[in-house]
Structure formats: structure tokens, C-alpha cells
Amino acid sequence: MKLVQIIWLDTNETSDSGWCSKEEAEEARPCRVASYGIVVKENEDFITIAADTDAALVEENGNVLDADDLFGMVQCFPKGCIESITPLKQIS
């Protein structure tokens, strides 16, 4: 398993009321977000990470104990919205 940081662009709503002027709309920019997690799956189109794992999954020395792989707070990112993926640590 690999722990990563993903820097990605998210949508950004421009106003609290749902309506805004053309000038406000033209100034809108996406939000830049950093997410961290364990890579669950990656291919050429997307990457899926999980922020949480079952505590019984990994021992202190990094050995995998449980083959059931229980994950929480899972996020799937289309590669087109990702600026960077930085490996932080390899968990064997």
C-alpha cells in the first residue's frame, strides 16, 4: 500500500445565493485542494484513495494482517482534475 498526497482542482460556487453578475462569474476560479490517503486503485483515468483503514490491517512493522481490506472516507479522483500525486510512504 502507498500513502500519497493528491493536489487537485475542485469546483467553486461563486455566490451564496446562487445568482451573481457576469463579472463575478468571469472571476470564478476552481478551488485547489490537498487530499491524503492510501491508494486503493489507480489506472490511466482515475485514482481512488482511502483516508481510513481497519486498525487491524497493518502491524507496527508494516506487515499486512487482514486481507479483507476495510477502508473508510474513500475518494475517487478523475485524473483530469489532478495537478500532482506525491508518494509519501510505502506501507508493505
Backbone atoms as SQL, in Angstrom:
CREATE TABLE atoms (id INTEGER PRIMARY KEY, chain TEXT, resi INTEGER, resn TEXT, atom TEXT, x REAL, y REAL, z REAL);
INSERT INTO atoms VALUES
  (1, 'A', 1, 'MET', 'N', 0.850, -1.188, 0.000),
  (2, 'A', 1, 'MET', 'CA', 0.000, 0.000, 0.000),
  (3, 'A', 1, 'MET', 'C', 0.887, 1.238, 0.000),
  (4, 'A', 2, 'LYS', 'N', 0.373, 2.279, -0.625),
  (5, 'A', 2, 'LYS', 'CA', 1.156, 3.513, -0.767),
  (6, 'A', 2, 'LYS', 'C', 0.343, 4.694, -0.237),
  (7, 'A', 3, 'LEU', 'N', 0.960, 5.502, 0.625),
  (8, 'A', 3, 'LEU', 'CA', 0.348, 6.722, 1.135),
  (9, 'A', 3, 'LEU', 'C', 0.748, 7.871, 0.220),
  (10, 'A', 4, 'VAL', 'N', -0.244, 8.684, -0.227),
  (11, 'A', 4, 'VAL', 'CA', 0.037, 9.767, -1.174),
  (12, 'A', 4, 'VAL', 'C', -0.645, 11.071, -0.766),
  (13, 'A', 5, 'GLN', 'N', -0.118, 12.158, -1.321),
  (14, 'A', 5, 'GLN', 'CA', -0.776, 13.461, -1.282),
  (15, 'A', 5, 'GLN', 'C', -1.244, 13.732, -2.710),
  (16, 'A', 6, 'ILE', 'N', -2.511, 14.128, -2.865),
  (17, 'A', 6, 'ILE', 'CA', -3.047, 14.500, -4.172),
  (18, 'A', 6, 'ILE', 'C', -3.441, 15.975, -4.116),
  (19, 'A', 7, 'ILE', 'N', -2.866, 16.770, -5.027),
  (20, 'A', 7, 'ILE', 'CA', -3.273, 18.168, -5.189),
  (21, 'A', 7, 'ILE', 'C', -4.215, 18.190, -6.384),
  (22, 'A', 8, 'TRP', 'N', -5.433, 18.699, -6.174),
  (23, 'A', 8, 'TRP', 'CA', -6.436, 18.628, -7.233),
  (24, 'A', 8, 'TRP', 'C', -7.311, 19.879, -7.247),
  (25, 'A', 9, 'LEU', 'N', -7.989, 20.074, -8.362),
  (26, 'A', 9, 'LEU', 'CA', -8.874, 21.224, -8.531),
  (27, 'A', 9, 'LEU', 'C', -10.320, 20.791, -8.360),
  (28, 'A', 10, 'ASP', 'N', -11.044, 21.542, -7.513),
  (29, 'A', 10, 'ASP', 'CA', -12.448, 21.266, -7.219),
  (30, 'A', 10, 'ASP', 'C', -13.304, 22.401, -7.780),
  (31, 'A', 11, 'THR', 'N', -14.571, 22.121, -7.989),
  (32, 'A', 11, 'THR', 'CA', -15.478, 23.171, -8.441),
  (33, 'A', 11, 'THR', 'C', -15.645, 24.207, -7.342),
  (34, 'A', 12, 'ASN', 'N', -16.039, 25.418, -7.729),
  (35, 'A', 12, 'ASN', 'CA', -16.189, 26.507, -6.784),
  (36, 'A', 12, 'ASN', 'C', -17.454, 27.280, -7.135),
  (37, 'A', 13, 'GLU', 'N', -18.439, 27.236, -6.256),
  (38, 'A', 13, 'GLU', 'CA', -19.644, 28.031, -6.474),
  (39, 'A', 13, 'GLU', 'C', -19.328, 29.490, -6.169),
  (40, 'A', 14, 'THR', 'N', -19.772, 30.390, -7.043),
  (41, 'A', 14, 'THR', 'CA', -19.325, 31.781, -6.958),
  (42, 'A', 14, 'THR', 'C', -20.121, 32.650, -5.996),
  (43, 'A', 15, 'SER', 'N', -21.302, 32.239, -5.590),
  (44, 'A', 15, 'SER', 'CA', -22.089, 33.116, -4.717),
  (45, 'A', 15, 'SER', 'C', -22.897, 32.294, -3.729),
  (46, 'A', 16, 'ASP', 'N', -23.266, 32.926, -2.624),
  (47, 'A', 16, 'ASP', 'CA', -24.071, 32.257, -1.603),
  (48, 'A', 16, 'ASP', 'C', -25.520, 32.082, -2.042),
  (49, 'A', 17, 'SER', 'N', -26.021, 32.986, -2.864),
  (50, 'A', 17, 'SER', 'CA', -27.439, 32.953, -3.229),
  (51, 'A', 17, 'SER', 'C', -27.722, 32.155, -4.493),
  (52, 'A', 18, 'GLY', 'N', -26.674, 31.773, -5.234),
  (53, 'A', 18, 'GLY', 'CA', -26.890, 31.055, -6.479),
  (54, 'A', 18, 'GLY', 'C', -26.895, 31.969, -7.692),
  (55, 'A', 19, 'TRP', 'N', -27.071, 33.286, -7.483),
  (56, 'A', 19, 'TRP', 'CA', -27.063, 34.246, -8.580),
  (57, 'A', 19, 'TRP', 'C', -25.901, 35.199, -8.407),
  (58, 'A', 20, 'CYS', 'N', -25.261, 35.580, -9.520),
  (59, 'A', 20, 'CYS', 'CA', -24.176, 36.547, -9.468),
  (60, 'A', 20, 'CYS', 'C', -24.117, 37.294, -10.801),
  (61, 'A', 21, 'SER', 'N', -23.389, 38.376, -10.806),
  (62, 'A', 21, 'SER', 'CA', -23.240, 39.164, -12.032),
  (63, 'A', 21, 'SER', 'C', -22.308, 38.435, -12.999),
  (64, 'A', 22, 'LYS', 'N', -22.310, 38.858, -14.253),
  (65, 'A', 22, 'LYS', 'CA', -21.410, 38.286, -15.245),
  (66, 'A', 22, 'LYS', 'C', -19.961, 38.504, -14.828),
  (67, 'A', 23, 'GLU', 'N', -19.649, 39.682, -14.291),
  (68, 'A', 23, 'GLU', 'CA', -18.288, 39.982, -13.855),
  (69, 'A', 23, 'GLU', 'C', -17.838, 39.018, -12.752),
  (70, 'A', 24, 'GLU', 'N', -18.718, 38.766, -11.768),
  (71, 'A', 24, 'GLU', 'CA', -18.381, 37.822, -10.704),
  (72, 'A', 24, 'GLU', 'C', -18.161, 36.422, -11.277),
  (73, 'A', 25, 'ALA', 'N', -19.022, 36.032, -12.225),
  (74, 'A', 25, 'ALA', 'CA', -18.896, 34.704, -12.833),
  (75, 'A', 25, 'ALA', 'C', -17.585, 34.565, -13.594),
  (76, 'A', 26, 'GLU', 'N', -17.177, 35.631, -14.280),
  (77, 'A', 26, 'GLU', 'CA', -15.931, 35.591, -15.044),
  (78, 'A', 26, 'GLU', 'C', -14.692, 35.520, -14.149),
  (79, 'A', 27, 'GLU', 'N', -14.811, 35.972, -12.905),
  (80, 'A', 27, 'GLU', 'CA', -13.694, 35.935, -11.961),
  (81, 'A', 27, 'GLU', 'C', -13.591, 34.604, -11.222),
  (82, 'A', 28, 'ALA', 'N', -14.549, 33.720, -11.390),
  (83, 'A', 28, 'ALA', 'CA', -14.567, 32.445, -10.669),
  (84, 'A', 28, 'ALA', 'C', -13.359, 31.587, -11.045),
  (85, 'A', 29, 'ARG', 'N', -12.802, 30.945, -10.053),
  (86, 'A', 29, 'ARG', 'CA', -11.680, 30.028, -10.247),
  (87, 'A', 29, 'ARG', 'C', -11.951, 28.766, -9.436),
  (88, 'A', 30, 'PRO', 'N', -11.417, 27.625, -9.879),
  (89, 'A', 30, 'PRO', 'CA', -11.589, 26.410, -9.082),
  (90, 'A', 30, 'PRO', 'C', -10.806, 26.499, -7.772),
  (91, 'A', 31, 'CYS', 'N', -11.217, 25.725, -6.793),
  (92, 'A', 31, 'CYS', 'CA', -10.502, 25.630, -5.518),
  (93, 'A', 31, 'CYS', 'C', -9.383, 24.603, -5.667),
  (94, 'A', 32, 'ARG', 'N', -8.235, 24.902, -5.098),
  (95, 'A', 32, 'ARG', 'CA', -7.096, 23.975, -5.095),
  (96, 'A', 32, 'ARG', 'C', -7.098, 23.258, -3.749),
  (97, 'A', 33, 'VAL', 'N', -7.137, 21.924, -3.779),
  (98, 'A', 33, 'VAL', 'CA', -7.326, 21.121, -2.576),
  (99, 'A', 33, 'VAL', 'C', -6.195, 20.096, -2.454),
  (100, 'A', 34, 'ALA', 'N', -5.777, 19.811, -1.219),
  (101, 'A', 34, 'ALA', 'CA', -4.823, 18.736, -0.936),
  (102, 'A', 34, 'ALA', 'C', -5.553, 17.638, -0.176),
  (103, 'A', 35, 'SER', 'N', -5.467, 16.415, -0.679),
  (104, 'A', 35, 'SER', 'CA', -6.056, 15.248, -0.011),
  (105, 'A', 35, 'SER', 'C', -4.962, 14.214, 0.213),
  (106, 'A', 36, 'TYR', 'N', -5.099, 13.448, 1.291),
  (107, 'A', 36, 'TYR', 'CA', -4.107, 12.454, 1.675),
  (108, 'A', 36, 'TYR', 'C', -4.795, 11.117, 1.900),
  (109, 'A', 37, 'GLY', 'N', -4.163, 10.039, 1.465),
  (110, 'A', 37, 'GLY', 'CA', -4.747, 8.736, 1.709),
  (111, 'A', 37, 'GLY', 'C', -3.906, 7.610, 1.150),
  (112, 'A', 38, 'ILE', 'N', -4.389, 6.394, 1.389),
  (113, 'A', 38, 'ILE', 'CA', -3.763, 5.178, 0.902),
  (114, 'A', 38, 'ILE', 'C', -4.376, 4.853, -0.461),
  (115, 'A', 39, 'VAL', 'N', -3.524, 4.571, -1.443),
  (116, 'A', 39, 'VAL', 'CA', -4.018, 4.250, -2.783),
  (117, 'A', 39, 'VAL', 'C', -4.729, 2.899, -2.752),
  (118, 'A', 40, 'VAL', 'N', -5.989, 2.913, -3.158),
  (119, 'A', 40, 'VAL', 'CA', -6.786, 1.694, -3.256),
  (120, 'A', 40, 'VAL', 'C', -6.719, 1.149, -4.681),
  (121, 'A', 41, 'LYS', 'N', -6.821, 2.050, -5.667),
  (122, 'A', 41, 'LYS', 'CA', -6.766, 1.663, -7.076),
  (123, 'A', 41, 'LYS', 'C', -6.320, 2.867, -7.897),
  (124, 'A', 42, 'GLU', 'N', -5.543, 2.592, -8.951),
  (125, 'A', 42, 'GLU', 'CA', -5.139, 3.652, -9.865),
  (126, 'A', 42, 'GLU', 'C', -5.044, 3.072, -11.264),
  (127, 'A', 43, 'ASN', 'N', -5.566, 3.835, -12.243),
  (128, 'A', 43, 'ASN', 'CA', -5.389, 3.489, -13.646),
  (129, 'A', 43, 'ASN', 'C', -5.190, 4.784, -14.431),
  (130, 'A', 44, 'GLU', 'N', -5.239, 4.744, -15.744),
  (131, 'A', 44, 'GLU', 'CA', -4.960, 5.948, -16.538),
  (132, 'A', 44, 'GLU', 'C', -6.057, 6.997, -16.429),
  (133, 'A', 45, 'ASP', 'N', -7.270, 6.604, -15.969),
  (134, 'A', 45, 'ASP', 'CA', -8.397, 7.532, -15.902),
  (135, 'A', 45, 'ASP', 'C', -8.645, 8.128, -14.515),
  (136, 'A', 46, 'PHE', 'N', -8.350, 7.375, -13.459),
  (137, 'A', 46, 'PHE', 'CA', -8.666, 7.841, -12.105),
  (138, 'A', 46, 'PHE', 'C', -7.746, 7.207, -11.076),
  (139, 'A', 47, 'ILE', 'N', -7.781, 7.807, -9.853),
  (140, 'A', 47, 'ILE', 'CA', -7.101, 7.229, -8.692),
  (141, 'A', 47, 'ILE', 'C', -8.080, 7.266, -7.528),
  (142, 'A', 48, 'THR', 'N', -8.135, 6.180, -6.773),
  (143, 'A', 48, 'THR', 'CA', -9.005, 6.075, -5.601),
  (144, 'A', 48, 'THR', 'C', -8.123, 5.932, -4.370),
  (145, 'A', 49, 'ILE', 'N', -8.385, 6.795, -3.358),
  (146, 'A', 49, 'ILE', 'CA', -7.641, 6.722, -2.097),
  (147, 'A', 49, 'ILE', 'C', -8.622, 6.572, -0.940),
  (148, 'A', 50, 'ALA', 'N', -8.104, 6.082, 0.191),
  (149, 'A', 50, 'ALA', 'CA', -8.887, 5.969, 1.420),
  (150, 'A', 50, 'ALA', 'C', -8.115, 6.642, 2.546),
  (151, 'A', 51, 'ALA', 'N', -8.801, 7.472, 3.325),
  (152, 'A', 51, 'ALA', 'CA', -8.171, 8.154, 4.456),
  (153, 'A', 51, 'ALA', 'C', -8.075, 7.256, 5.684),
  (154, 'A', 52, 'ASP', 'N', -8.954, 6.259, 5.760),
  (155, 'A', 52, 'ASP', 'CA', -9.000, 5.373, 6.926),
  (156, 'A', 52, 'ASP', 'C', -8.904, 3.918, 6.498),
  (157, 'A', 53, 'THR', 'N', -8.259, 3.102, 7.357),
  (158, 'A', 53, 'THR', 'CA', -8.253, 1.653, 7.185),
  (159, 'A', 53, 'THR', 'C', -8.600, 1.010, 8.513),
  (160, 'A', 54, 'ASP', 'N', -9.026, -0.239, 8.450),
  (161, 'A', 54, 'ASP', 'CA', -9.270, -1.015, 9.648),
  (162, 'A', 54, 'ASP', 'C', -7.965, -1.071, 10.446),
  (163, 'A', 55, 'ALA', 'N', -8.018, -0.760, 11.742),
  (164, 'A', 55, 'ALA', 'CA', -6.806, -0.699, 12.568),
  (165, 'A', 55, 'ALA', 'C', -6.081, -2.038, 12.616),
  (166, 'A', 56, 'ALA', 'N', -6.775, -3.129, 12.389),
  (167, 'A', 56, 'ALA', 'CA', -6.142, -4.448, 12.414),
  (168, 'A', 56, 'ALA', 'C', -5.420, -4.757, 11.107),
  (169, 'A', 57, 'LEU', 'N', -5.512, -3.858, 10.143),
  (170, 'A', 57, 'LEU', 'CA', -4.961, -4.130, 8.814),
  (171, 'A', 57, 'LEU', 'C', -3.438, -4.140, 8.787),
  (172, 'A', 58, 'VAL', 'N', -2.779, -3.254, 9.546),
  (173, 'A', 58, 'VAL', 'CA', -1.326, -3.122, 9.458),
  (174, 'A', 58, 'VAL', 'C', -0.701, -3.179, 10.852),
  (175, 'A', 59, 'GLU', 'N', 0.331, -4.005, 10.996),
  (176, 'A', 59, 'GLU', 'CA', 1.098, -4.065, 12.238),
  (177, 'A', 59, 'GLU', 'C', 2.066, -2.891, 12.307),
  (178, 'A', 60, 'GLU', 'N', 2.701, -2.697, 13.462),
  (179, 'A', 60, 'GLU', 'CA', 3.682, -1.622, 13.619),
  (180, 'A', 60, 'GLU', 'C', 4.827, -1.730, 12.617),
  (181, 'A', 61, 'ASN', 'N', 5.234, -2.955, 12.285),
  (182, 'A', 61, 'ASN', 'CA', 6.350, -3.129, 11.350),
  (183, 'A', 61, 'ASN', 'C', 5.903, -3.028, 9.889),
  (184, 'A', 62, 'GLY', 'N', 4.619, -2.763, 9.634),
  (185, 'A', 62, 'GLY', 'CA', 4.128, -2.567, 8.280),
  (186, 'A', 62, 'GLY', 'C', 3.579, -3.804, 7.607),
  (187, 'A', 63, 'ASN', 'N', 3.654, -4.974, 8.261),
  (188, 'A', 63, 'ASN', 'CA', 3.114, -6.187, 7.655),
  (189, 'A', 63, 'ASN', 'C', 1.584, -6.140, 7.613),
  (190, 'A', 64, 'VAL', 'N', 1.032, -6.555, 6.487),
  (191, 'A', 64, 'VAL', 'CA', -0.424, -6.592, 6.334),
  (192, 'A', 64, 'VAL', 'C', -0.959, -7.806, 7.081),
  (193, 'A', 65, 'LEU', 'N', -1.976, -7.576, 7.937),
  (194, 'A', 65, 'LEU', 'CA', -2.545, -8.650, 8.738),
  (195, 'A', 65, 'LEU', 'C', -3.870, -9.173, 8.191),
  (196, 'A', 66, 'ASP', 'N', -4.651, -8.308, 7.602),
  (197, 'A', 66, 'ASP', 'CA', -6.025, -8.655, 7.244),
  (198, 'A', 66, 'ASP', 'C', -6.223, -8.479, 5.742),
  (199, 'A', 67, 'ALA', 'N', -6.562, -9.543, 5.060),
  (200, 'A', 67, 'ALA', 'CA', -6.738, -9.492, 3.602),
  (201, 'A', 67, 'ALA', 'C', -8.104, -8.941, 3.198),
  (202, 'A', 68, 'ASP', 'N', -9.005, -8.660, 4.144),
  (203, 'A', 68, 'ASP', 'CA', -10.343, -8.161, 3.804),
  (204, 'A', 68, 'ASP', 'C', -10.336, -6.706, 3.353),
  (205, 'A', 69, 'ASP', 'N', -9.325, -5.957, 3.731),
  (206, 'A', 69, 'ASP', 'CA', -9.168, -4.572, 3.291),
  (207, 'A', 69, 'ASP', 'C', -10.420, -3.721, 3.520),
  (208, 'A', 70, 'LEU', 'N', -10.634, -3.294, 4.740),
  (209, 'A', 70, 'LEU', 'CA', -11.742, -2.396, 5.065),
  (210, 'A', 70, 'LEU', 'C', -11.239, -0.966, 5.008),
  (211, 'A', 71, 'PHE', 'N', -11.913, -0.118, 4.218),
  (212, 'A', 71, 'PHE', 'CA', -11.496, 1.267, 4.025),
  (213, 'A', 71, 'PHE', 'C', -12.630, 2.227, 4.354),
  (214, 'A', 72, 'GLY', 'N', -12.269, 3.433, 4.807),
  (215, 'A', 72, 'GLY', 'CA', -13.243, 4.488, 5.085),
  (216, 'A', 72, 'GLY', 'C', -12.807, 5.794, 4.453),
  (217, 'A', 73, 'MET', 'N', -13.759, 6.708, 4.305),
  (218, 'A', 73, 'MET', 'CA', -13.517, 8.025, 3.701),
  (219, 'A', 73, 'MET', 'C', -12.815, 7.887, 2.350),
  (220, 'A', 74, 'VAL', 'N', -13.424, 7.097, 1.466),
  (221, 'A', 74, 'VAL', 'CA', -12.865, 6.807, 0.150),
  (222, 'A', 74, 'VAL', 'C', -13.196, 7.938, -0.820),
  (223, 'A', 75, 'GLN', 'N', -12.197, 8.370, -1.594),
  (224, 'A', 75, 'GLN', 'CA', -12.375, 9.394, -2.630),
  (225, 'A', 75, 'GLN', 'C', -11.828, 8.865, -3.944),
  (226, 'A', 76, 'CYS', 'N', -12.570, 9.110, -5.026),
  (227, 'A', 76, 'CYS', 'CA', -12.125, 8.729, -6.363),
  (228, 'A', 76, 'CYS', 'C', -11.969, 10.007, -7.189),
  (229, 'A', 77, 'PHE', 'N', -10.757, 10.242, -7.715),
  (230, 'A', 77, 'PHE', 'CA', -10.437, 11.469, -8.439),
  (231, 'A', 77, 'PHE', 'C', -10.238, 11.171, -9.923),
  (232, 'A', 78, 'PRO', 'N', -10.946, 11.879, -10.813),
  (233, 'A', 78, 'PRO', 'CA', -10.607, 11.778, -12.231),
  (234, 'A', 78, 'PRO', 'C', -9.226, 12.393, -12.445),
  (235, 'A', 79, 'LYS', 'N', -8.393, 11.757, -13.242),
  (236, 'A', 79, 'LYS', 'CA', -7.028, 12.249, -13.461),
  (237, 'A', 79, 'LYS', 'C', -7.012, 13.659, -14.046),
  (238, 'A', 80, 'GLY', 'N', -8.058, 14.055, -14.780),
  (239, 'A', 80, 'GLY', 'CA', -8.098, 15.371, -15.390),
  (240, 'A', 80, 'GLY', 'C', -8.151, 16.523, -14.402),
  (241, 'A', 81, 'CYS', 'N', -8.570, 16.279, -13.151),
  (242, 'A', 81, 'CYS', 'CA', -8.643, 17.363, -12.159),
  (243, 'A', 81, 'CYS', 'C', -7.434, 17.374, -11.225),
  (244, 'A', 82, 'ILE', 'N', -6.481, 16.464, -11.435),
  (245, 'A', 82, 'ILE', 'CA', -5.327, 16.332, -10.545),
  (246, 'A', 82, 'ILE', 'C', -4.137, 17.133, -11.069),
  (247, 'A', 83, 'GLU', 'N', -3.554, 17.969, -10.191),
  (248, 'A', 83, 'GLU', 'CA', -2.320, 18.685, -10.522),
  (249, 'A', 83, 'GLU', 'C', -1.089, 17.837, -10.233),
  (250, 'A', 84, 'SER', 'N', -1.107, 17.112, -9.097),
  (251, 'A', 84, 'SER', 'CA', 0.049, 16.289, -8.749),
  (252, 'A', 84, 'SER', 'C', -0.345, 15.171, -7.796),
  (253, 'A', 85, 'ILE', 'N', 0.438, 14.085, -7.868),
  (254, 'A', 85, 'ILE', 'CA', 0.331, 12.971, -6.921),
  (255, 'A', 85, 'ILE', 'C', 1.726, 12.757, -6.375),
  (256, 'A', 86, 'THR', 'N', 1.885, 12.923, -5.056),
  (257, 'A', 86, 'THR', 'CA', 3.198, 12.784, -4.423),
  (258, 'A', 86, 'THR', 'C', 3.191, 11.600, -3.467),
  (259, 'A', 87, 'PRO', 'N', 4.011, 10.575, -3.725),
  (260, 'A', 87, 'PRO', 'CA', 4.114, 9.468, -2.767),
  (261, 'A', 87, 'PRO', 'C', 4.713, 9.965, -1.452),
  (262, 'A', 88, 'LEU', 'N', 4.126, 9.568, -0.339),
  (263, 'A', 88, 'LEU', 'CA', 4.624, 9.981, 0.974),
  (264, 'A', 88, 'LEU', 'C', 5.301, 8.834, 1.706),
  (265, 'A', 89, 'LYS', 'N', 4.747, 7.620, 1.562),
  (266, 'A', 89, 'LYS', 'CA', 5.330, 6.468, 2.261),
  (267, 'A', 89, 'LYS', 'C', 4.778, 5.188, 1.654),
  (268, 'A', 90, 'GLN', 'N', 5.633, 4.188, 1.562),
  (269, 'A', 90, 'GLN', 'CA', 5.211, 2.864, 1.122),
  (270, 'A', 90, 'GLN', 'C', 4.922, 2.038, 2.368),
  (271, 'A', 91, 'ILE', 'N', 3.721, 1.469, 2.430),
  (272, 'A', 91, 'ILE', 'CA', 3.339, 0.605, 3.559),
  (273, 'A', 91, 'ILE', 'C', 3.230, -0.805, 3.005),
  (274, 'A', 92, 'SER', 'N', 4.114, -1.702, 3.441),
  (275, 'A', 92, 'SER', 'CA', 4.115, -3.053, 2.867),
  (276, 'A', 92, 'SER', 'C', 3.150, -3.963, 3.578);
